[in-house]
């Protein structure tokens, strides 16, 4: 820990929590403060589910793999890089119809998803859904907040 934030080495560190919510049950929001990381790493994921918040493997921009079921679902990707070494407050809000990614309380990507794939697995902080090499976050993660409603940053 560094001043209350968790410091992860990008090799095998993570925090694993029990199930928090099923994304398909209704609107929800997730926010966290991050500093560091490299392209392709994951900040928050759900075991046997999706990577909720992560970085694009090419440029380190904020992405989510949490998508709708079937062929209509697709990842949502921003153009905003979060791996620049600065602190960023990142988030995902789904209001039951619309998905939005936020960086520093500004919407950076939005689309429409009428539903999300469900998962009842536990929560991984600092690694991808399968804990695969390369998905472990290298940097600081602080103040992870999950709400069972859509909130405005």
N, CA, C and O of each residue as an XYZ file, in Angstrom:
612
protein
N       0.839     -1.179      0.000
C       0.000      0.000      0.000
C       0.885      1.244      0.000
O       1.940      1.286      0.634
N       0.422      2.249     -0.728
C       1.092      3.541     -0.786
C       0.039      4.606     -0.520
O      -0.824      4.852     -1.362
N       0.105      5.231      0.637
C      -0.866      6.257      1.023
C      -2.307      5.785      0.849
O      -3.166      6.567      0.442
N      -2.579      4.527      1.150
C      -3.928      3.982      1.077
C      -4.271      3.314     -0.233
O      -5.241      2.559     -0.290
N      -3.516      3.560     -1.291
C      -3.754      2.917     -2.587
C      -3.002      1.593     -2.622
O      -1.995      1.430     -1.933
N      -3.485      0.652     -3.419
C      -2.759     -0.605     -3.568
C      -1.768     -0.469     -4.726
O      -2.114      0.010     -5.806
N      -0.539     -0.896     -4.479
C       0.522     -0.860     -5.475
C       0.683     -2.270     -6.020
O       0.976     -3.208     -5.279
N       0.485     -2.405     -7.332
C       0.561     -3.705     -7.987
C       1.763     -3.740     -8.919
O       2.093     -2.738     -9.554
N       2.422     -4.906     -9.001
C       3.670     -5.003     -9.749
C       3.518     -5.397    -11.213
O       4.503     -5.383    -11.951
N       2.314     -5.748    -11.651
C       2.105     -6.124    -13.044
C       2.520     -7.538    -13.371
O       2.456     -7.954    -14.527
N       2.947     -8.286    -12.363
C       3.394     -9.656    -12.596
C       2.370    -10.665    -12.088
O       1.905    -11.521    -12.839
N       2.021    -10.556    -10.795
C       1.094    -11.533    -10.229
C       0.293    -10.993     -9.049
O      -0.342    -11.767     -8.334
N       0.311     -9.687     -8.835
C      -0.440     -9.084     -7.730
C      -1.862     -8.758     -8.160
O      -2.088     -8.324     -9.289
N      -2.817     -8.966     -7.265
C      -4.199     -8.556     -7.494
C      -4.963     -8.694     -6.190
O      -4.471     -9.273     -5.221
N      -6.157     -8.158     -6.181
C      -7.067     -8.308     -5.050
C      -8.293     -9.040     -5.579
O      -8.835     -8.672     -6.621
N      -8.728    -10.061     -4.873
C      -9.886    -10.839     -5.298
C     -10.962    -10.708     -4.236
O     -10.721    -10.949     -3.053
N     -12.159    -10.320     -4.677
C     -13.292    -10.141     -3.767
C     -14.419    -11.086     -4.182
O     -14.413    -11.638     -5.283
N     -15.360    -11.256     -3.302
C     -16.524    -12.066     -3.609
C     -17.415    -11.377     -4.625
O     -17.148    -10.242     -5.019
N     -18.467    -12.053     -5.049
C     -19.400    -11.453     -6.015
C     -19.987    -10.142     -5.479
O     -20.359    -10.049     -4.309
N     -20.063     -9.140     -6.345
C     -20.605     -7.845     -5.950
C     -21.944     -7.576     -6.603
O     -22.868     -7.102     -5.943
N     -22.067     -7.870     -7.887
C     -23.335     -7.741     -8.589
C     -23.248     -8.437     -9.928
O     -22.160     -8.703    -10.439
N     -24.404     -8.728    -10.487
C     -24.507     -9.317    -11.808
C     -24.819     -8.174    -12.773
O     -25.866     -7.541    -12.639
N     -23.941     -7.889    -13.746
C     -24.168     -6.757    -14.633
C     -25.493     -6.801    -15.394
O     -26.006     -5.754    -15.790
N     -26.047     -7.972    -15.602
C     -27.302     -8.067    -16.354
C     -28.532     -7.744    -15.506
O     -29.636     -7.641    -16.041
N     -28.359     -7.583    -14.197
C     -29.499     -7.335    -13.313
C     -30.072     -5.930    -13.420
O     -31.207     -5.703    -13.000
N     -29.338     -5.000    -13.959
C     -29.855     -3.642    -14.081
C     -28.751     -2.619    -14.039
O     -27.573     -2.975    -13.994
N     -29.113     -1.354    -14.054
C     -28.120     -0.283    -14.091
C     -27.078     -0.420    -12.986
O     -27.367     -0.882    -11.882
N     -25.860     -0.003    -13.317
C     -24.798      0.016    -12.323
C     -23.687      0.945    -12.793
O     -23.642      1.360    -13.951
N     -22.796      1.259    -11.862
C     -21.645      2.117    -12.135
C     -20.442      1.575    -11.384
O     -20.579      0.996    -10.307
N     -19.268      1.768    -11.958
C     -18.025      1.388    -11.305
C     -16.991      2.482    -11.588
O     -16.829      2.914    -12.729
N     -16.297      2.921    -10.538
C     -15.280      3.965    -10.644
C     -14.050      3.564     -9.842
O     -14.152      2.840     -8.852
N     -12.895      4.038    -10.273
C     -11.646      3.811     -9.543
C     -10.646      4.889     -9.934
O     -10.707      5.458    -11.024
N      -9.733      5.152     -9.023
C      -8.593      6.014     -9.308
C      -7.427      5.111     -9.689
O      -7.176      4.107     -9.023
N      -6.709      5.464    -10.764
C      -5.549      4.676    -11.192
C      -4.393      5.589    -11.552
O      -4.572      6.731    -11.976
N      -3.201      5.044    -11.368
C      -1.987      5.712    -11.828
C      -1.048      4.640    -12.336
O      -0.792      3.656    -11.642
N      -0.534      4.818    -13.538
C       0.390      3.850    -14.102
C      -0.296      2.906    -15.063
O      -1.252      3.266    -15.749
N       0.213      1.697    -15.097
C      -0.302      0.708    -16.031
C       0.364      0.834    -17.387
O       1.008      1.836    -17.697
N       0.195     -0.196    -18.176
C       0.685     -0.210    -19.549
C      -0.423     -0.745    -20.442
O      -1.369     -1.354    -19.943
N      -0.328     -0.531    -21.752
C      -1.353     -1.041    -22.659
C      -1.599     -2.542    -22.471
O      -0.664     -3.323    -22.298
N      -2.871     -2.920    -22.509
C      -3.270     -4.324    -22.408
C      -3.544     -4.817    -21.005
O      -3.925     -5.975    -20.832
N      -3.363     -3.979    -19.993
C      -3.613     -4.411    -18.614
C      -5.047     -4.106    -18.193
O      -5.720     -3.259    -18.780
N      -5.498     -4.820    -17.157
C      -6.867     -4.693    -16.678
C      -6.887     -4.102    -15.280
O      -6.070     -4.457    -14.431
N      -7.828     -3.197    -15.048
C      -7.996     -2.581    -13.733
C      -8.995     -3.385    -12.910
O      -8.703     -3.748    -11.771
N     -10.178     -3.670    -13.475
C     -11.223     -4.409    -12.762
C     -11.869     -5.392    -13.724
O     -12.200     -5.038    -14.856
N     -12.048     -6.627    -13.270
C     -12.718     -7.649    -14.069
C     -13.586     -8.508    -13.163
O     -13.515     -8.420    -11.937
N     -14.401     -9.336    -13.791
C     -15.247    -10.250    -13.041
C     -14.875    -11.674    -13.434
O     -14.815    -12.005    -14.619
N     -14.627    -12.514    -12.432
C     -14.268    -13.906    -12.673
C     -15.354    -14.542    -13.537
O     -16.543    -14.391    -13.257
N     -14.947    -15.250    -14.584
C     -15.869    -15.899    -15.519
C     -16.837    -14.906    -16.154
O     -17.931    -15.280    -16.579
N     -16.431    -13.648    -16.214
C     -17.268    -12.614    -16.814
C     -16.473    -11.837    -17.836
O     -15.942    -12.405    -18.790
N     -16.394    -10.542    -17.634
C     -15.721     -9.657    -18.580
C     -14.752     -8.738    -17.844
O     -14.829     -8.575    -16.626
N     -13.851     -8.149    -18.600
C     -12.992     -7.097    -18.068
C     -13.817     -5.817    -18.059
O     -14.155     -5.282    -19.115
N     -14.142     -5.326    -16.858
C     -14.991     -4.143    -16.727
C     -14.257     -2.880    -17.151
O     -14.794     -2.081    -17.918
N     -13.042     -2.691    -16.666
C     -12.231     -1.521    -16.993
C     -10.810     -1.977    -17.274
O     -10.211     -2.693    -16.471
N     -10.276     -1.567    -18.404
C      -8.919     -1.947    -18.755
C      -8.336     -0.982    -19.761
O      -8.905      0.071    -20.046
N      -7.186     -1.365    -20.294
C      -6.502     -0.521    -21.258
C      -6.355     -1.248    -22.587
O      -6.114     -2.454    -22.630
N      -6.503     -0.497    -23.661
C      -6.348     -1.044    -24.997
C      -4.912     -1.541    -25.178
O      -3.969     -0.862    -24.773
N      -4.736     -2.719    -25.783
C      -3.394     -3.271    -25.920
C      -2.468     -2.476    -26.842
O      -1.252     -2.652    -26.782
N      -3.012     -1.613    -27.685
C      -2.164     -0.852    -28.600
C      -1.682      0.464    -28.031
O      -0.513      0.820    -28.180
N      -2.602      1.211    -27.360
C      -2.218      2.558    -26.949
C      -2.490      2.907    -25.491
O      -2.129      4.000    -25.053
N      -3.108      2.023    -24.732
C      -3.371      2.296    -23.321
C      -4.612      3.132    -23.066
O      -4.785      3.661    -21.968
N      -5.483      3.259    -24.071
C      -6.738      3.991    -23.884
C      -7.722      3.145    -23.062
O      -7.651      1.916    -23.072
N      -8.633      3.810    -22.359
C      -9.622      3.129    -21.518
C     -10.602      2.336    -22.379
O     -11.116      2.848    -23.374
N     -10.861      1.077    -21.991
C     -11.815      0.208    -22.684
C     -12.612     -0.588    -21.668
O     -12.209     -0.742    -20.515
N     -13.765     -1.097    -22.124
C     -14.514     -2.088    -21.357
C     -14.913     -3.214    -22.292
O     -15.273     -2.978    -23.445
N     -14.846     -4.438    -21.790
C     -15.329     -5.606    -22.526
C     -16.730     -5.987    -22.078
O     -17.306     -6.939    -22.605
N     -17.281     -5.271    -21.130
C     -18.619     -5.569    -20.630
C     -19.613     -5.153    -21.702
O     -19.830     -3.964    -21.933
N     -20.213     -6.139    -22.355
C     -21.036     -5.892    -23.530
C     -22.342     -6.650    -23.482
O     -22.561     -7.499    -22.618
N     -23.204     -6.327    -24.426
C     -24.493     -6.990    -24.527
C     -24.351     -8.426    -24.990
O     -23.321     -8.804    -25.548
N     -25.383     -9.230    -24.760
C     -25.335    -10.625    -25.170
C     -25.506    -10.777    -26.684
O     -26.057     -9.901    -27.350
N     -25.032    -11.882    -27.205
C     -25.216    -12.179    -28.621
C     -24.346    -11.342    -29.527
O     -23.342    -10.771    -29.100
N     -24.746    -11.275    -30.793
C     -23.965    -10.578    -31.808
C     -24.028     -9.064    -31.701
O     -23.175     -8.368    -32.251
N     -25.028     -8.547    -30.998
C     -25.160     -7.094    -30.913
C     -24.169     -6.486    -29.938
O     -23.911     -5.283    -29.990
N     -23.617     -7.285    -29.062
C     -22.678     -6.772    -28.070
C     -21.304     -6.546    -28.656
O     -20.847     -7.299    -29.516
N     -20.648     -5.498    -28.182
C     -19.285     -5.219    -28.609
C     -18.589     -4.421    -27.516
O     -19.243     -3.719    -26.746
N     -17.252     -4.527    -27.442
C     -16.518     -3.725    -26.464
C     -16.719     -2.241    -26.748
O     -17.071     -1.856    -27.862
N     -16.494     -1.419    -25.738
C     -16.556      0.035    -25.888
C     -15.164      0.572    -25.624
O     -14.568      0.297    -24.582
N     -14.650      1.336    -26.569
C     -13.280      1.826    -26.469
C     -13.241      3.339    -26.603
O     -13.894      3.927    -27.465
N     -12.457      3.950    -25.725
C     -12.255      5.390    -25.808
C     -10.962      5.656    -26.582
O     -10.249      4.729    -26.965
N     -10.682      6.918    -26.800
C      -9.416      7.338    -27.401
C      -8.519      7.998    -26.344
O      -7.477      8.567    -26.668
N      -8.947      7.912    -25.063
C      -8.252      8.601    -23.982
C      -7.292      7.660    -23.267
O      -7.710      6.691    -22.634
N      -6.014      7.954    -23.375
C      -4.964      7.137    -22.769
C      -4.927      7.390    -21.263
O      -4.910      8.536    -20.815
N      -4.914      6.305    -20.489
C      -4.850      6.415    -19.025
C      -3.542      5.874    -18.464
O      -3.360      5.844    -17.247
N      -2.635      5.450    -19.324
C      -1.362      4.861    -18.888
C      -0.219      5.860    -18.988
O       0.925      5.471    -19.222
N      -0.516      7.151    -18.811
C       0.487      8.204    -18.984
C       1.241      8.558    -17.706
O       2.047      9.488    -17.700
N       0.985      7.820    -16.621
C       1.686      8.069    -15.362
C       0.990      9.052    -14.438
O       1.423      9.234    -13.299
N      -0.072      9.686    -14.898
C      -0.846     10.611    -14.069
C      -1.994      9.878    -13.390
O      -2.426      8.824    -13.857
N      -2.490     10.438    -12.283
C      -3.681      9.900    -11.644
C      -4.891     10.212    -12.520
O      -5.043     11.330    -13.014
N      -5.758      9.199    -12.707
C      -7.001      9.376    -13.453
C      -8.133      8.686    -12.697
O      -7.963      7.591    -12.162
N      -9.272      9.334    -12.663
C     -10.489      8.695    -12.145
C     -11.212      8.135    -13.355
O     -11.674      8.881    -14.218
N     -11.307      6.807    -13.409
C     -11.935      6.147    -14.555
C     -13.249      5.521    -14.117
O     -13.436      5.213    -12.939
N     -14.152      5.334    -15.063
C     -15.423      4.736    -14.697
C     -16.205      4.227    -15.885
O     -15.946      4.572    -17.038
N     -17.180      3.387    -15.551
C     -18.151      2.851    -16.501
C     -19.524      3.013    -15.867
O     -19.736      2.639    -14.714
N     -20.459      3.579    -16.639
C     -21.838      3.727    -16.174
C     -22.751      3.103    -17.218
O     -22.638      3.400    -18.407
N     -23.646      2.245    -16.776
C     -24.678      1.666    -17.645
C     -26.022      1.949    -16.998
O     -26.270      1.525    -15.870
N     -26.887      2.657    -17.696
C     -28.181      3.051    -17.138
C     -29.318      2.112    -17.527
O     -30.486      2.424    -17.292
N     -28.994      0.985    -18.110
C     -29.999      0.035    -18.571
C     -30.201      0.110    -20.074
O     -30.805     -0.786    -20.662
N     -29.709      1.156    -20.695
C     -29.786      1.324    -22.145
C     -28.490      1.878    -22.731
O     -28.077      1.476    -23.819
N     -27.858      2.787    -22.023
C     -26.654      3.458    -22.520
C     -25.440      3.136    -21.660
O     -25.520      3.090    -20.432
N     -24.307      2.914    -22.339
C     -23.029      2.682    -21.679
C     -22.156      3.905    -21.887
O     -22.149      4.486    -22.972
N     -21.423      4.299    -20.862
C     -20.495      5.421    -20.997
C     -19.226      5.144    -20.205
O     -19.278      4.680    -19.066
N     -18.096      5.431    -20.818
C     -16.802      5.388    -20.144
C     -16.419      6.811    -19.772
O     -16.648      7.749    -20.535
N     -15.832      6.959    -18.584
C     -15.430      8.275    -18.082
C     -13.955      8.266    -17.719
O     -13.438      7.287    -17.180
N     -13.286      9.375    -18.023
C     -11.931      9.620    -17.549
C     -11.936     11.014    -16.946
O     -12.280     11.991    -17.612
N     -11.553     11.096    -15.686
C     -11.530     12.361    -14.955
C     -12.884     13.067    -15.029
O     -12.967     14.278    -15.237
N     -13.947     12.267    -14.852
C     -15.336     12.729    -14.791
C     -15.873     13.293    -16.105
O     -16.911     13.954    -16.106
N     -15.195     13.047    -17.213
C     -15.643     13.484    -18.532
C     -15.981     12.242    -19.355
O     -15.169     11.319    -19.419
N     -17.165     12.194    -19.992
C     -17.466     11.040    -20.842
C     -16.527     11.003    -22.051
O     -16.399     11.991    -22.773
N     -15.873      9.858    -22.268
C     -14.903      9.732    -23.356
C     -15.334      8.724    -24.416
O     -14.721      8.654    -25.481
N     -16.377      7.944    -24.143
C     -16.948      7.012    -25.124
C     -18.347      6.642    -24.644
O     -18.573      6.434    -23.452
N     -19.284      6.565    -25.592
C     -20.667      6.229    -25.255
C     -21.268      5.407    -26.374
O     -20.901      5.555    -27.540
N     -22.198      4.537    -26.007
C     -22.987      3.819    -26.992
C     -24.257      3.302    -26.342
O     -24.518      3.572    -25.169
N     -25.046      2.560    -27.105
C     -26.290      1.984    -26.604
C     -26.136      0.477    -26.506
O     -25.744     -0.178    -27.471
N     -26.444     -0.068    -25.344
C     -26.472     -1.512    -25.108
C     -27.724     -1.774    -24.288
O     -27.780     -1.415    -23.112
N     -28.728     -2.396    -24.893
C     -30.001     -2.619    -24.209
C     -29.899     -3.646    -23.095
O     -30.791     -3.720    -22.250
N     -28.860     -4.421    -23.073
C     -28.632     -5.409    -22.028
C     -27.150     -5.718    -21.942
O     -26.388     -5.398    -22.855
N     -26.744     -6.338    -20.850
C     -25.354     -6.753    -20.682
C     -25.303     -8.229    -20.354
O     -26.238     -8.775    -19.767
N     -24.213     -8.877    -20.733
C     -24.031    -10.289    -20.387
C     -23.938    -10.429    -18.876
O     -23.311     -9.615    -18.198
N     -24.556    -11.445    -18.377
C     -24.564    -11.677    -16.942
C     -23.372    -12.482    -16.474
O     -22.781    -13.256    -17.227
N     -23.033    -12.281    -15.213
C     -21.996    -13.050    -14.559
C     -22.157    -12.881    -13.058
O     -22.391    -11.774    -12.573
N     -22.036    -13.955    -12.341
C     -22.171    -13.899    -10.887
C     -20.829    -14.147    -10.197
O     -20.788    -14.387     -8.990
N     -19.742    -14.089    -10.950
C     -18.426    -14.368    -10.396
C     -17.919    -13.262     -9.491
O     -18.478    -12.166     -9.446
N     -16.860    -13.567     -8.779
C     -16.219    -12.591     -7.911
C     -15.530    -11.503     -8.707
O     -15.492    -11.541     -9.936
N     -14.995    -10.549     -8.004
C     -14.380     -9.384     -8.627
C     -12.862     -9.462     -8.499
O     -12.331     -9.765     -7.431
N     -12.176     -9.184     -9.602
C     -10.719     -9.091     -9.609
C     -10.339     -7.626     -9.724
O     -10.808     -6.936    -10.629
N      -9.513     -7.151     -8.837
C      -8.987     -5.794     -8.929
C      -7.504     -5.918     -9.251
O      -6.719     -6.434     -8.455
N      -7.139     -5.434    -10.432
C      -5.738     -5.479    -10.842
C      -5.368     -6.626    -11.743
O      -4.181     -6.892    -11.936
N      -6.351     -7.325    -12.309
C      -6.052     -8.395    -13.261
C      -7.277     -8.694    -14.111
O      -8.400     -8.334    -13.756
N      -7.046     -9.353    -15.229
C      -8.120     -9.722    -16.142
C      -8.948    -10.878    -15.637
O      -8.610    -11.523    -14.644
N     -10.044    -11.131    -16.340
C     -11.027    -12.136    -15.923
C     -10.448    -13.539    -15.775
O     -10.943    -14.330    -14.972
N      -9.406    -13.857    -16.539
C      -8.794    -15.182    -16.474
C      -7.437    -15.151    -15.785
O      -6.732    -16.159    -15.760
N      -7.064    -13.996    -15.225
C      -5.778    -13.827    -14.552
C      -4.610    -14.238    -15.446
O      -3.627    -14.814    -14.982
N      -4.735    -13.933    -16.726
C      -3.693    -14.294    -17.688
C      -2.502    -13.355    -17.578
O      -2.645    -12.185    -17.222
N      -1.335    -13.883    -17.886
C      -0.128    -13.049    -17.913
C      -0.359    -11.890    -18.872
O      -0.970    -12.059    -19.927
N       0.127    -10.725    -18.503
C      -0.041     -9.539    -19.335
C      -1.253     -8.705    -18.972
O      -1.346     -7.544    -19.368
N      -2.201     -9.291    -18.208
C      -3.381     -8.524    -17.809
C      -3.236     -7.935    -16.414
O      -4.050     -7.106    -16.007
N      -2.199     -8.354    -15.669
C      -1.995     -7.841    -14.317
C      -1.576     -6.371    -14.394
O      -0.690     -6.015    -15.171
N      -2.214     -5.522    -13.587
C      -1.982     -4.086    -13.610
C      -0.682     -3.745    -12.891
O      -0.386     -4.293    -11.830
N       0.090     -2.834    -13.480
C       1.326     -2.371    -12.849
C       1.164     -0.889    -12.518
O       1.309     -0.024    -13.383
N       0.867     -0.621    -11.277
C       0.667      0.754    -10.846
C      -0.186      0.804     -9.598
O      -0.263     -0.162     -8.838
N      -0.823      1.939     -9.399
C      -1.647      2.167     -8.208
C      -3.130      2.167     -8.557
O      -3.538      2.720     -9.578
N      -3.931      1.539     -7.699
C      -5.388      1.556     -7.810
C      -5.928      1.976     -6.452
O      -5.502      1.463     -5.417
N      -6.872      2.915     -6.464
C      -7.413      3.438     -5.218
C      -8.907      3.709     -5.359
O      -9.410      3.954     -6.456
N      -9.592      3.659     -4.244
C     -10.982      4.103     -4.114
C     -11.910      3.483     -5.156
O     -12.606      4.203     -5.873
N     -11.925      2.157     -5.242
C     -12.838      1.452     -6.149
C     -14.241      1.548     -5.572
O     -14.471      1.202     -4.414
N     -15.173      2.016     -6.385
C     -16.563      2.155     -5.943
C     -17.488      1.531     -6.972
O     -17.369      1.786     -8.170
N     -18.415      0.705     -6.485
C     -19.390      0.043     -7.347
C     -20.773      0.367     -6.808
O     -21.046      0.208     -5.618
N     -21.641      0.824     -7.700
C     -23.004      1.212     -7.326
C     -23.993      0.366     -8.120
O     -23.743      0.026     -9.277
N     -25.116      0.027     -7.494
C     -26.149     -0.733     -8.189
C     -27.164      0.207     -8.850
O     -28.360     -0.081     -8.883
N     -26.675      1.319     -9.367
C     -27.476      2.300    -10.092
C     -26.532      3.118    -10.963
O     -25.318      3.104    -10.757
N     -27.088      3.821    -11.924
C     -26.291      4.725    -12.755
C     -26.069      6.017    -11.979
O     -27.020      6.626    -11.488
N     -24.830      6.425    -11.872
C     -24.505      7.675    -11.176
C     -23.778      8.607    -12.122
O     -23.121      8.160    -13.062
N     -23.892      9.879    -11.881
C     -23.152     10.887    -12.636
C     -21.906     11.247    -11.867
O     -21.978     11.565    -10.680
N     -20.760     11.202    -12.526
C     -19.524     11.540    -11.817
C     -19.490     13.013    -11.413
O     -18.518     13.464    -10.807
